[in-house]
Amino acid sequence: MKRKFLRHSNLSDFLLRSMDVRGVMMAALCVLLFLLPGCKKFFDVRPNTTSINPTTIRDFEEMLNSDSLALCNYLLADFMSDDVRLEDVHLSADAVSSYTRSYLWEQTIWKPGESDFMYNASYTRILQMNIVLERIGRATGSEEQKSVIRAQAQINRAWYYLQLASLYGSDYQAATAATDLAVPLVLLPDASDQPVRATVQQVYDQIIADLTAAVATPGLPGMGQNVVHPGKAAGYALLARIYLNMAKYPDALNAAQSALTINSQLLKYNRDYVAPSSLLDLSKNPEILLARLCVDYDFYNIRHTAFHISPTLRAVLDSNDIRLLGNFADGGLYINGGNFSAVAFNYSLGVPEVMLIKAECLARQEDAAGALALVNELRKNRLITYDPLGSTTDVLTTVLQERRRELFCYGGLRLFDLKRLNRDSRFAQTLQRFADNGTTLKATLAANSPRYLMPFSPLIIANNPAIIQNPR
């Protein structure tokens, strides 16, 4: 049941991976037209319309009900972080794939004819939301219904734009954000457009504008009707994330508190915990504010196994922590194989991340007791035997370590954290890749290296020469 659900849901990703970037917007339109008449929806809700041109409230609700909005893949961003270890045999057998090249931070990531599935799929989702936002004002239905649909589309668009800006653009620095390049900012469903890269400031401003408008919508409920529909809690959580990236800690704290006021539920782990491998699994988790799930078939099919936990991540997880036991075998192999033909990862906006954002903000304003209380509340639901952390002189480091334990392989969040933390001499570090023997150095990534940025594939540059390549 799960296997069929996940593979069907990945249809739009499969279509996009076979296309060049110039056609991504037209491809997205084709996928959208496919979605409306009969695509599987979340929890198998069937649309009533046979129209390929959304005009009614019901049409737009069906667009937002598509499970494809919750399915995404940023595994390469996690491979660029310090959470993962790949074995020598797999690196040798698959030396030219984007997985291996990303892991080793190589000069070239993409082969000449290879499409960037992260870029293409993200803009497909953004285009779907642009269509909603451009046309919803002309739909038949009440203004309150239309305002809720608009708000949900804004939150979805903001999530994907923050992923893109964080992956392809520099980390936010107030002094340079107005000139640092991020990604094209496409706000209208124009398939013929070839936009230049917007600045980090422009993309962040748009994300904040979308989210601010969304959470101010009177009719938007605190929580969506299910995990693929964002409510105000998801909007506030995403605002907390972006303000944290910008080092606007008071704003991040306020947004985090607003989200937690709506939902602060935690899932109590136990010895039998298994990480989710489907949207149906996520729907049973009270922590989820907005579901995002990665199910990667290609990596698993290349190696017929998963990756190992990195030594540095293993060092902060002990045998009393169910996050270690539920995700990694004794040898450190990632065991969440989903249906045994893929690896699955939870990228969702959730209560734990919001708690840790709040804790980091409190730590930075020297409220050690408040920060530790949040960390201990999370640990109470994650450990076999709970032993609260006592007072410490370095509560910020304690919070950041807990953030790493909770949010590993989370759609690039660790990579994005490294980028922002490298600006602080207390946390800046040089990453290294070692061979299986633990001594032979294979690759090094210095703090603030341009190789923290994902390069654009040759197809993107060829089909839109206005795109300036990231330096390597």
C-alpha positions in Angstrom: 0.0 0.0 0.0 2.7 2.5 1.0 4.9 1.4 -1.9 2.2 2.2 -4.5 1.3 5.5 -2.8 4.8 6.8 -2.8 5.7 5.8 -6.3 2.6 7.2 -7.8 3.2 10.5 -5.9 6.7 10.8 -7.4 5.3 10.9 -10.9 5.9 14.6 -11.4 9.5 14.2 -10.2 10.0 11.4 -12.7 8.7 13.5 -15.5 10.9 16.5 -14.6 14.0 14.4 -14.3 13.7 13.5 -18.0 13.5 17.1 -19.2 15.8 20.0 -19.6 15.5 23.1 -17.5 14.2 25.4 -20.3 11.1 23.2 -20.4 10.6 23.1 -16.6 7.8 25.6 -16.6 5.9 24.1 -19.5 6.5 20.7 -17.9 5.1 22.0 -14.7 2.0 23.2 -16.5 1.6 19.7 -18.0 1.9 18.1 -14.6 -0.6 20.5 -13.2 -3.1 19.7 -15.9 -2.5 16.0 -15.1 -3.2 16.7 -11.4 -6.6 18.3 -11.8 -8.6 15.6 -13.6 -7.4 12.4 -11.8 -4.1 12.4 -10.0 -4.1 10.7 -6.6 -4.7 13.2 -3.9 -3.8 13.1 -0.2 -5.8 10.4 1.5 -7.2 9.5 -2.0 -9.5 12.4 -2.2 -10.9 12.6 -5.7 -11.6 15.8 -7.6 -15.0 16.5 -9.0 -13.8 18.6 -11.9 -12.7 17.4 -15.3 -11.5 20.9 -16.3 -7.9 21.6 -17.0 -8.4 25.3 -16.4 -8.9 26.0 -12.7 -11.8 28.4 -12.2 -13.7 27.4 -9.1 -12.8 27.2 -5.4 -13.0 23.4 -5.7 -10.4 23.4 -8.5 -7.9 25.4 -6.5 -8.5 23.3 -3.4 -7.7 20.2 -5.4 -4.4 21.9 -6.5 -3.5 22.4 -2.9 -4.6 18.9 -2.0 -2.1 17.2 -4.3 0.4 15.1 -2.4 3.1 16.2 -4.9 3.4 19.4 -3.0 4.6 17.5 0.1 7.1 15.3 -1.8 10.5 16.7 -2.5 14.2 15.7 -2.6 17.2 17.6 -1.4 19.3 14.7 -0.5 22.4 16.2 -2.2 22.3 19.1 0.3 22.4 16.6 3.1 25.3 14.8 1.4 27.2 18.1 1.4 26.9 18.4 5.2 28.8 16.6 7.9 25.9 14.2 8.8 26.7 11.4 6.3 29.5 9.0 5.6 29.8 7.0 2.3 32.0 3.9 2.1 35.0 3.6 -0.2 33.4 0.8 -2.2 30.4 2.9 -3.1 32.5 6.0 -3.9 34.6 3.9 -6.3 31.7 2.2 -7.9 29.8 5.4 -8.5 32.5 8.0 -8.8 30.7 10.2 -11.3 27.2 10.5 -9.9 25.9 13.8 -8.4 25.6 12.0 -5.0 29.3 11.1 -4.9 30.5 14.5 -6.4 28.3 16.4 -3.9 29.6 14.3 -1.0 33.3 15.1 -2.0 32.5 18.8 -2.8 34.0 18.3 -6.3 34.6 21.0 -8.8 32.0 19.5 -11.1 28.7 18.2 -9.7 26.5 17.8 -12.7 27.3 15.9 -15.9 26.7 17.9 -19.2 23.3 16.4 -20.0 22.1 15.9 -16.4 19.1 17.7 -15.0 19.0 19.1 -11.5 16.0 17.4 -10.0 16.1 19.8 -6.9 15.9 22.9 -9.0 13.3 21.6 -11.5 11.0 20.1 -9.0 11.1 23.1 -6.7 10.1 25.5 -9.5 7.4 23.1 -10.6 5.8 23.5 -7.1 6.4 27.2 -7.2 4.7 27.5 -10.6 1.7 25.6 -9.3 1.4 28.1 -6.4 1.9 31.0 -8.8 -1.1 29.8 -10.9 -3.2 29.6 -7.7 -2.1 33.1 -6.6 -2.6 34.7 -10.1 -6.0 33.2 -10.7 -7.7 32.8 -7.3 -9.1 36.3 -7.3 -11.2 35.5 -10.4 -12.5 32.2 -9.0 -16.1 31.7 -8.1 -16.6 31.5 -4.4 -16.6 33.5 -1.2 -13.8 35.9 -0.4 -13.0 34.1 2.8 -12.5 30.8 0.9 -10.3 32.6 -1.6 -8.2 34.2 1.1 -7.5 30.9 2.8 -6.4 29.3 -0.5 -4.2 32.3 -1.2 -2.6 32.1 2.2 -1.9 28.4 1.8 -0.3 28.9 -1.6 1.9 31.7 -0.2 3.2 29.4 2.6 3.9 26.6 0.1 5.7 29.0 -2.2 7.7 30.5 0.6 8.9 27.0 1.8 10.2 26.1 -1.7 11.9 29.5 -2.2 13.7 29.3 1.1 15.0 25.9 0.1 16.2 27.2 -3.2 17.8 30.4 -1.8 19.6 28.4 1.0 20.9 25.8 -1.4 22.0 28.0 -4.4 22.6 31.3 -2.7 24.9 32.7 0.0 23.8 32.6 3.6 22.1 35.8 4.6 24.5 38.6 5.6 22.9 42.0 6.1 25.9 43.9 4.7 25.9 42.0 1.4 22.4 40.5 0.9 21.5 43.2 -1.5 24.2 42.1 -3.9 24.7 38.4 -3.1 22.9 36.3 -5.7 20.3 33.7 -4.9 17.9 32.2 -7.5 15.4 33.6 -10.1 12.4 35.1 -8.4 9.4 34.0 -10.5 6.1 35.2 -9.2 3.9 34.8 -12.3 3.1 31.7 -14.3 5.0 32.7 -17.4 6.5 29.7 -19.2 8.5 31.8 -21.6 10.3 33.9 -19.0 14.1 33.6 -18.6 14.7 35.6 -15.4 18.1 36.6 -13.9 19.1 35.5 -10.4 17.5 37.7 -7.8 19.5 38.8 -4.8 19.4 37.1 -1.4 17.6 40.2 0.0 15.0 40.2 -2.8 14.2 36.5 -2.3 14.1 36.8 1.5 11.9 39.9 1.3 9.4 38.0 -0.9 9.4 35.0 1.4 8.7 37.2 4.5 6.0 39.2 2.6 4.3 35.9 1.6 4.4 34.5 5.1 3.4 37.7 6.8 0.4 38.1 4.6 -0.5 34.4 5.1 -0.5 34.4 8.9 -2.5 37.7 9.0 -5.3 36.0 7.0 -8.3 35.9 9.4 -9.8 32.8 8.0 -6.6 30.7 7.9 -6.9 28.1 10.7 -4.1 27.5 13.2 -3.6 24.0 11.8 -4.5 22.8 8.3 -7.2 20.2 7.8 -4.4 17.6 7.3 -0.6 17.6 7.2 -0.3 18.7 3.5 -2.4 21.8 4.2 -0.5 24.6 6.0 -2.2 26.6 8.7 -0.9 29.6 10.7 1.4 27.4 12.8 3.3 26.4 9.6 3.5 30.0 8.5 4.9 31.1 11.9 7.3 28.2 11.9 8.7 29.1 8.5 9.0 32.8 9.6 11.0 31.6 12.7 13.3 29.6 10.4 14.0 32.5 8.0 14.5 35.0 10.8 16.9 32.6 12.5 18.9 32.5 9.2 19.0 36.3 9.2 20.2 36.4 12.8 17.0 38.4 13.7 16.7 36.6 16.9 13.9 38.6 18.5 11.7 38.2 15.4 12.6 34.5 15.3 11.6 34.1 18.9 8.3 35.8 18.5 7.4 33.7 15.4 8.5 30.5 17.2 6.3 31.4 20.2 3.3 32.1 18.0 3.7 28.7 16.3 4.1 26.9 19.7 1.0 28.7 21.0 -1.0 26.9 18.3 0.7 23.5 18.6 3.4 22.4 21.0 2.6 18.6 20.9 5.5 16.2 20.8 5.6 12.5 19.8 7.0 10.4 22.6 9.5 8.0 21.0 9.9 4.5 22.3 12.3 1.6 21.6 10.3 0.6 18.5 10.4 4.0 16.9 10.8 3.9 13.1 11.3 7.0 11.0 8.3 7.8 8.7 8.5 6.6 5.1 5.2 7.9 3.8 2.8 10.8 4.1 0.4 8.5 5.9 3.0 7.9 8.5 3.5 11.7 8.9 -0.3 12.2 9.2 -0.2 10.2 12.5 2.5 12.4 14.0 1.1 15.3 16.2 4.4 17.3 15.8 3.9 17.9 12.1 2.9 21.4 11.1 3.4 21.0 7.4 4.5 17.7 5.9 7.5 17.4 3.6 8.8 13.9 2.7 11.8 12.8 0.6 11.7 9.3 -0.9 14.8 8.8 -3.0 14.9 5.8 -5.2 18.0 6.6 -7.4 20.6 6.6 -4.6 19.3 3.4 -3.2 19.1 1.7 -6.6 22.7 2.6 -7.4 24.1 1.2 -4.2 21.4 -1.2 -3.0 22.1 0.1 0.5 22.0 3.4 2.4 24.7 5.6 3.8 26.4 5.5 7.2 26.2 8.0 10.0 29.2 10.4 10.1 31.7 10.1 13.0 30.9 13.6 14.2 27.2 13.0 14.3 27.7 9.7 16.0 29.8 11.4 18.6 26.8 13.5 19.8 24.3 10.6 19.8 24.5 8.0 22.5 23.0 4.5 22.9 20.3 6.0 25.2 19.0 8.1 22.3 16.2 6.6 20.2 17.1 8.9 17.3 20.2 6.8 17.0 18.5 3.4 17.6 15.5 4.1 15.4 17.5 5.3 12.4 20.9 3.5 12.4 22.0 -0.1 12.7 24.8 -1.1 15.0 27.4 -0.5 12.3 26.0 3.0 11.7 24.1 2.1 8.5 21.0 4.2 8.0 18.1 1.7 8.2 15.1 3.7 7.2 14.8 2.0 3.8 11.1 2.7 3.5 9.8 -0.1 1.2 13.3 -1.5 0.7 13.7 0.1 -2.7 14.3 3.7 -1.4 15.5 5.8 1.4 13.0 8.1 3.1 13.6 11.3 5.1 11.3 13.6 7.0 11.7 17.3 6.0 8.6 18.5 7.7 8.1 21.8 9.5 7.5 20.5 13.0 7.2 21.4 16.7 10.8 20.1 17.5 12.5 22.5 15.1 10.4 25.4 16.4 11.3 24.5 20.0 15.0 24.5 19.1 14.7 27.8 17.3 13.1 29.3 20.4 15.8 27.7 22.5 18.6 29.1 20.4 17.1 32.6 20.5 16.8 32.4 24.3 20.4 31.1 24.6 21.6 34.0 22.5 19.8 36.5 24.8 21.4 34.7 27.8 18.2 33.0 29.1 20.0 29.8 29.9 17.2 28.4 32.0 14.6 29.0 29.4 16.7 27.4 26.7 17.6 24.3 28.7 13.9 23.8 29.7 13.0 23.5 26.0 15.9 21.2 25.2 15.0 19.0 28.2 11.4 18.8 27.2 12.4 17.5 23.8 14.9 15.0 25.2 12.2 13.7 27.6 10.4 12.5 24.5 13.5 11.2 22.7 15.5 9.2 25.3 15.0 5.7 26.7 16.0 6.8 30.1 15.5 10.5 30.6 18.1 12.4 32.6 17.7 16.2 32.4 20.6 18.4 31.5 21.8 20.6 34.3 23.0 24.2 34.1 26.0 24.8 31.7 28.2 27.7 30.9 27.8 27.1 27.2 24.1 26.7 26.7 24.2 27.8 23.1 26.5 24.9 22.2 24.1 22.6 24.0 21.2 23.8 22.0 23.1 23.6 18.7 24.1 20.0 19.5 20.5 19.1 20.2 19.5 20.7 17.0 21.9 18.5 15.1 20.6 15.3 16.8 17.0 16.2 16.0 17.4 17.6 12.4 19.9 15.4 10.7 19.3 14.7 6.9 16.5 17.2 7.0 16.5 18.6 3.5 19.7 20.6 3.9 19.1 22.2 7.3 22.5 21.0 8.6 24.2 22.4 5.6 22.4 25.7 5.9 23.3 25.8 9.6 27.0 25.2 8.8 26.9 28.2 6.4 25.4 30.6 9.0 27.5 29.2 11.9 30.7 29.4 10.0 30.5 33.2 10.3 31.0 32.8 14.0 34.6 31.9 15.0 33.3 29.9 17.9 31.5 27.4 15.6 33.4 27.7 12.3 34.9 24.4 11.2 36.7 22.7 8.3 34.9 19.6 7.1 36.8 16.5 6.0 36.1 13.3 4.2 38.2 10.3 5.2 38.5 6.8 3.7 37.2 3.8 5.6 40.5 3.5 7.4 39.8 6.8 9.1 43.2 8.3 8.2 43.4 8.8 4.4 42.0 12.2 3.6 39.8 12.3 0.5 38.4 15.9 0.5 38.3 19.0 2.6 35.8 21.9 2.8 36.9 25.1 4.5 34.6 27.3 6.4 32.9 29.9 4.1 34.1 28.1 1.0 32.1 28.8 -2.2 31.6 25.1 -2.5 28.9 25.3 0.2 26.8 26.6 -2.7 25.2 24.1 -5.1 26.3 25.0 -8.7 23.7 25.3 -11.4 23.6 22.4 -13.9 25.0 23.0 -17.4 21.4 22.6 -18.7 20.2 25.5 -16.6 23.0 27.8 -18.0 22.5 26.6 -21.6 18.8 27.2 -21.6 18.9 30.5 -19.7 22.2 32.3 -20.2 21.0 35.0 -17.8 21.8 32.7 -15.0 25.2 33.4 -13.5 27.0 30.3 -12.3 28.1 30.0 -8.7 31.9 30.2 -8.2 33.7 27.0 -7.2 
